[in-house]
């Protein structure tokens, strides 16, 4: 069982640590400099604690995100998950994964067009998604070791050779706020709602018959601690690199920041390593989210459309969105997140503490969401 716990923990890391997780921590470091620790505390809260709160909030509803969202009423059992999965899937995170992975591969093949890379990347995403019953095992046993070993080597070597850090007079509260905001943009809280179902389903399928709910909970808790700890270490390392290599990254596109640091330290020959690491990192998240979105759409139409057809549809939309590049996708996502994220956070925390129907949950969610909509226009 210990082996399964570690494999699942690494799979959790692989699912959560995707596109934005390679970009936003470096940006936090660039903005916070000598106060990078406070930036880390911000993203630790919004990018790790909140997502795993989402995982276990759904678990308290027997692992059903439909039951979790059903408490919001007004058809939210379908509508809210549909909006969130659309943002996580074809209209947001999946195409963002494509653009971040392209940032790594583009350093190796500068003449490679984005549309060609996107076609290849999403074709693999589609094929792996067809085998979702083996997805967590594939992520934990094969993709994660490649990603984790290469990322660890880069971070350790870069820290050892890092230049002196600039000291700036930025209020600690501002540094923490920077980390919080960038952590929201990873959208890992949203992902946690749906990854929860995958995680607990995987555990139940691989446990002996008759395993108690308590044992399943502790297996998931231990695996989550492993996954969260690895994510935290990766965040801390990347934020530190962003702070110490700020001058090097001046005017460098966000998706090219890590490749630029790697090329600076290891030379042009290192581009292959960084390309593989960014490609596998983004692929793991893209596969999980593209499959989740397709499965949800199939559920809405009561499985009248085959999985192959639905995956083709979600993959095709993701391809179109990926052509907007990272900055274009972010410009679309940020206003939407500003509206729906605060209400979802409060609803999640309330549900984690009180996993039973309560009118206060609806009032909080809809009131906060209405306020954010008003703020967007005034």
N, C-alpha and C positions, 0 to 999 in steps of 0.2 A: 504493500500500500504506500510505503514511503516513496517508491519510485513514481507511482501514479500521481502522488501529490506534487512532486517536483515537476513532472511533465505537464500537469495541468497548470501549475503556477507559471511555468514558462509560456504555455499557450495563452494564458490570460495576459501576460506581458505583451506577447506578440499581437494579440487582438487590439489592445488599447494603444500600444505604442506604434502609431502609424505616421501619417503625413505631417500634421501640424506639430506633433510631438518632437519632430526633428528640426522644426523651424522656429517655433515660438520661444523655446528656452534660450536659444542663441540671441533672439531679439531682446529678451528680458535682460540678459547679461550686458548687452550693448547699451541699454538704457539705464541700468542701475549701477554698473561699474563696481566700485568698492563696497556698495551696499547690496551686492548680489545675493547675500544670504537672505535678506528680507524679500527680495524678488522670488527666491526659492520658496520661502514660507507662503507667499501668495499663491503660487502655482501648485504647491503641495496641498493647499486647502481646496482650491477650485478644480485642480486637475487630477487629484488622487483621492482625497477624503470624500469629496462629493460624489464622484463616480462610483466608488465602492459603497457609499451610502445608498446609491440607487440600486446597486446589485442586491443588497440585502433587504432593501425596502420591498422590492418585487418578491424576494424569497418569502417574506412574511405574508404574501398573498399566494402561497403555494407555488411560487415560480411563474405565475401567470401575469404577464404585463397587461392583458386585457382586463383582468379583475382589478388590477392596480389603477388603471386609468378609468375604469367604469365608475369609480366613486365621484368623478367630476360631472357625471350626468350629461344630458343634452347630446347624446350620440357620441360622446368623447371616447367611448370604448373603441371606436373605429377612427374617428376624425383626428384625435390627438396623436395616436401612434402613426397614422398615415402621414401627417405633416412632419413629425420628427424623423420617421424612417426615410421620407423623401429627402430631407436635409442630410441625413447620414449617408443615404444611398446615392442614387443617380444624380441628384441635383446639388450635392455639396461635397461630402467627405471623399466619396469614391473618386470623382474626377480630380479632387485636390490631391489624392494619393498619386494619381497619374502624373500630375505636374511636378510634384516633389521628387518622385522617382526619376522623372525626366531630367530634373536639375542635376542629379548625380550622373546619369548616363551621358548627358550632354557634354560633360567635361571629358568624357572618353571619346565621344563621336560628335564633335561640334557641328558637323554638317547635317546631322540627323534631324529631320523635321518632327515637330511635336505630333502631328497627326499619324505619322508612321509608327512612332514609339507607342502612342496611345492605342493604336490598333493591335499591336503585338501584346502589350501589357494586358489589355482588357480581354483579349482572346484567351490568355492563360487564366485570368481571373474567372472567366466563364467556365472553362473546362474543369478547374478545381472545384468551383461551386456546385457542379453537378454531382460531386461526391461528398456532400456535406456531412454524411454519416461518419466519414473519416477525417473531417476537417480539423478538429481539435488535436487529434493524434499527429496529423501532418504538421500542424503549426508547432506543437510542442516538441516533437522529435527531430524535425528536419529544418524548418525555416528559422525557428528561434535561435538554435545554436550558431548558425551562420551570422545572423544579425547581431546577436549579443557579443560574440567573440570579436568580430570586426569593430563594432562600436566601442567595446571596452579597450581594445588595443589603441584605437585612435585617441580616445579621451585621455588615457594614462600617458601616452607619449606626448600629447599636446600639452597637458598640464605640466609635465616635467620640463618641457622646453618653453613654457609660456613666458612672455615678457612681463615686466613689472606692470601692475595694475594702476590705472589712473584713479586719483581720489577726487570725488566730486561732492559738492554740497547739495545733495538732494535729500529732502525730508524722508525719514524712514517710512512714513505712512505712504508717501508717493511711490516708493520702491515696492512696497507690499501690494499697493493697488495695481501697479503695473503687472505684477505676477498674477494677481487675481484675474484681471481682464484677459490676459493672454491664455490663462488656464481655461476660461470660459470658451474661448474660440476653438479649443481642441474638440469641444462638444462631447467629451468623454462621459459626462453625466447622462446624456441621451443614450449613448452607446451602452452604458451600464444597464439600463432597463432591459435591453434586448439580449445583451450578452448573458445576463442573469439566467434567462431561460435556457440558453445553450449550455452554460456551465453546469447547472443543476441537473439538466437532462442527461448530460454526459456522465456525471457522477452516478446517477441512479442506474444507468445502463451498464456501468462497469463495476458496480458493487454486487456482492453476493445477495441472493434473494433473502428477504427478511431483514436487511440492514435498516436500523431505526432512523427516524428523521433526525435525531440528535447526532448520530454518527455522520450522517450526510452533511449536516450543518458544520460539524467540526472539520470534516475533510475540505469543504468549500472555504471555511475560514482560514485554515492553514495554507491552502493553495493561494487564496487571495492575498494573504500577508506576503507570501513569496513573490507573487506578481507585482504587488504594490511596492515592495522594497526595491526590486530591480528597477522599476520605473523611477522611483525617487532618486536612486543613485545615478541613473542616466540623466535625469533632469538637472541634478546638482552639477554633474560634470559638464554638461552642455552650457548651462548658465555661466559657469566659471570661465569656460572658453570664450563665450560671447563677451564677457567683461574684459578679459586679458588680451583678446585679439581684436578689440574694437577698431583700432586704427586700420588694421588689415582689411576689415570688412566694410569700410567706408565706401558707400556707393555700390556695394555688391548686392544683387538681388537676393531676397530672402532664401529662395530655393537653392542658391549657389553658395551660401555661406559656409556650410560644413565641407563641401568639396574644395572650396578655396583654402580653408585652414589645412586640410589634408594635403593639398598640392604644395602649399607653402612649406610644410614640414617634411614631407616625404618625396617631393618632386613629382614630375609628370607620371612616373610609373605607378604612383599610388591611385591614379584615377580608376583603375579597375577594381580595387578594393572598395573604395567609397561607392562606386556604382552598384556593386553587388549588395552592399549593406543597405543602401537606400532603396534599392529595387525590392529586396526581400522584405524589408520593414514595411513598405507601403503595400506590397502585395498581400501580406497577411491580413492587414486591416481591410483592404478593399474586398478581398474574397468574403470575409465574414459579413461585412455590411451589405454588399451586393446580394448575397444569398438571403440575408434576413429580409431585405426589401422585396425581393422576388417572392419569397414564401408568404409574406404578409399580403401581397397583392393577390396571390393565388387563393389565400384564405377568404379574401373579400368576394372573389368570384366563385367561391365554393369548389375550387379545384377543377373548374370547367376548362381551364387552360393548362396545358402541360408545363412542367417545370422548365423544360428546354425552351419553350416559346417565351415564357415569362422572363427567364434569365436573359434571353436574347433581347427582349424589350428594354429591361433595366440597363443592360450593358450598352445598348445603342444610345440611350439617353445620356449615360455617363460619358460616352465618347464625345457627343456633341458639346456637353458642358466643359469637358477637359480642354477644348480648343480656346476657351476664354483665358486660360493660364491662371496661375495662382492668385495674382492680384485681382483679376476680374471676378473669380469665384468668391474671394474674400469680400469684395465690395457688395456682392449680392447677399452674402450670409450675415454680415455684421448687423444691418438694420433689423433683420428678422430675429436674430438672437437677442438683440436688445429688448425686443418686445416680449418674447415668450420665455426666456431663460429665468428671470427673477421669480415669476409665479411658479414655474416648475420646481425651482430649488426649494421654495417654502413648502410646496405641496409634498415633495419628497421627504423632507425632514419631519413634517407633521405625520406622514404615513409611516415612517420608520418607528416613531415613538408610539403611534396610535393606529395600528393596522385594522381599523374597523370603520364602518361608515360614520361620517361626522359632517354636519352641515358647514362647520367652520372651514373645512378644507376647500369646499367649492367657493365660499365667500372670499377666502384669501387668494386663491388662484385667479378667479375672474376679476376681483378688484385690482390686484396688482397688475394683471395683464392689461386691463382697461387704462390704468394710470400710465403704463409704458406706451400704449398707443397714443394717448393724448400728448405725452411728452415728445413723441416723435414728430408731431405736427406743429407743436407750439414751443 
